[in-house]
């Protein structure tokens, strides 16, 4: 009996050891190949700002891998070519959409516009992932205003109406949710499905490259699987909307205050970037808000509907093809409406 017990215990121990070695091997492989570092690490492309309204900005003189692409910035921290004193300036403000999340510099909206205009203008990409309208205004005042741009392109995305407070850059260089303090946990494990039952998921999210890789795959597959179904559902309920009148009113007030600080001669273009929801009602209200501040409004829903192609691993951010098509439409709008510098 004892021999049988010892044998069973030995087999169980060998099995557990094999499982531990197996997962440890995968952990090492994931780290060595660079697929995942094992820590919730924001790419090292940001720096803290002394301006509380700005919170953080892109570091100048970057050449870093981030979001599966290479991010290069100029000496001012713009993701575009260096500004030339002899050229007039077109400035682009926005968040990760206009920044070019997941795209190399040459594939971004600013680069495509620069190519389309043959390098005639400085096309300044002052967009930064996670920025709100308040941060876009702050970056304009801090870094763009001194360039005296003749044309300003404001690229709107729908979280601009709800994400009104800036994110926080912690001491480790990671972006945290607005209002985050060092006392709060930094982990964001999956709490649904099988992964939600794994003990120590917070620790794993902070330390395991394998866990974080699996988490990314699960999230990406779930979003991809739900994308088409959501698009069709939103098309059936085109007037269904989570945008509130209070959010629109606040956005309108912030935008109006910003425009009052601009030279009256500034050419203004407001670009509405599409998402899965059609927002038929609130898009019209948003158009009226922007037009009341002398913006010409380009609604890209009229080009893409709610089916703009996104990155293969992300259902929010546009792929290179979509950005290229959008750049062509924006160029045509700037020319047709005579919004380019003279």
HELIX and SHEET records of a PDB file:
HELIX    1   1 UNK A    2  UNK A   33  1                                  32    
HELIX    2   2 UNK A   96  UNK A   99  1                                   4    
HELIX    3   3 UNK A  105  UNK A  107  5                                   3    
HELIX    4   4 UNK A  109  UNK A  116  1                                   8    
HELIX    5   5 UNK A  133  UNK A  139  1                                   7    
HELIX    6   6 UNK A  140  UNK A  144  3                                   5    
HELIX    7   7 UNK A  145  UNK A  147  5                                   3    
HELIX    8   8 UNK A  158  UNK A  161  5                                   4    
HELIX    9   9 UNK A  194  UNK A  197  5                                   4    
HELIX   10  10 UNK A  201  UNK A  207  1                                   7    
HELIX   11  11 UNK A  209  UNK A  236  1                                  28    
HELIX   12  12 UNK A  245  UNK A  259  1                                  15    
HELIX   13  13 UNK A  280  UNK A  291  1                                  12    
HELIX   14  14 UNK A  301  UNK A  304  1                                   4    
HELIX   15  15 UNK A  320  UNK A  336  1                                  17    
SHEET    1   A 2 UNK A  46  UNK A  48  0                                        
SHEET    2   A 2 UNK A  56  UNK A  58 -1                                        
SHEET    1   B 2 UNK A  63  UNK A  66  0                                        
SHEET    2   B 2 UNK A  69  UNK A  72 -1                                        
SHEET    1   C 5 UNK A 122  UNK A 125  0                                        
SHEET    2   C 5 UNK A  89  UNK A  93  1                                        
SHEET    3   C 5 UNK A 151  UNK A 156  1                                        
SHEET    4   C 5 UNK A 267  UNK A 272  1                                        
SHEET    5   C 5 UNK A 296  UNK A 299  1                                        
SHEET    1   D 2 UNK A 168  UNK A 169  0                                        
SHEET    2   D 2 UNK A 175  UNK A 176 -1                                        
END                                                                             
